[in-house]
């Protein structure tokens, strides 16, 4: 296993949603610390947006039920003011500007780089921090912004661990094709995947660019069947990944390895595909079985257990990331002993802390450290995502080559 891999995985309609009402004398004396922002609770990005939002809600409820948090000798209760941006960047920017005008100082991100990018520009101009787990496009982190921090490595660096994984497969695959959509995240991640995979000796058969919203990929699948690559890599968002998989199964487009950066991590995706989801691989950034310690929840499992006790929505890694955005904010505030936005920004930039999500550290540009916060590799087996890479974190052996669609059960 490479040094890079060892380092990465050794580190162990507008709706306002408020936190629970304050109860008791101690809480009555506490100040209120507000986290604002927007998230897609409706629209095409809603499935993952709801997961991120559920993480925000769980963390706020947990901390308030514990009596709030102390920062610089002052007790604070937490208030969550998240609005439904309906997966619409224009709506999101309007909502964020309204909150800036209302005096909200701290922001949590939406889901999707197409929304995070324009909203981060607004919070940057206002010099208000944004901590987010929904946007990984390089464009977010190459504008010189100082107040936006992301849990994921920028898109062009998210494929490093994936290539390390492909190199370990026996017999080694030789050729690959890439399917991506014409949006900032998908396009940039595809470019990074091609660069890193070619550098590792894999041969590119074809790159297929699709519109941002797709309804049919039959022409692409015709080409894949004629070229027969060993691997198909999809740097597509959840619903597009599901469409691609469904049409591959319907047209009997078989490859040895189908890898999708987003989609299979969702229970809804796996339920929609049923037996056809078996053996599909996915990037996964968090697993509750990991031995992560957390100052608030105790551990990754501690968060997972608490989340399930208060929420019936299935737990996904974006849920844990959403909760961790708030945890990291609080670490920074306690370190700064202040809720001054500039002071908190400086503390966020210096963050290096173990959380329920793992060890969190940001690059000088604000994206997640690619060695610490890069993805593990999961594979759908019996309806669940099992970790198949790295070896020391593996929860099940890998299924390879993938069975033909007609043979899956």
Buried (B, 14 or more C-beta within 10 A) or exposed (E): EBEBBEBBBEBEEEEEBEBEEBEEEEBEEBEEBBBBBBBBBBBBBBBBBBBBBBBBBBBBBBBBEEBBBBBEEBBBBBBBBBBBBBBBBEBBBBBBBBBBEEEBBBBBBBBBBBBBBBBBBBBBEBEBBBBBBBBBBBBBBEBEBBBBBBBBBBBBBBBBBBBBBBBBBEEEBEBBBBBBBEBBBBBBBBBBBBEBBEEEEBEBBBBBEBEBEBEEBEEBBEBBBEEEBBBBBBBBBBBBBBBBBBBBBEBEBBBBBBBBBBBBBBBBBBEBBEEBBBBBBBBBBBBBEBEBBBEBBBBBBBBBEBBBEEBEBBBBBBBBBBBBBBBBBBBBBBBBBBBEBBBBBBBBBEBEBBBBBBBBBBBEBBBBBBBBBBBBBBBBBEEEBBBBBBEEBBBBEBBBBBEEBEEBE
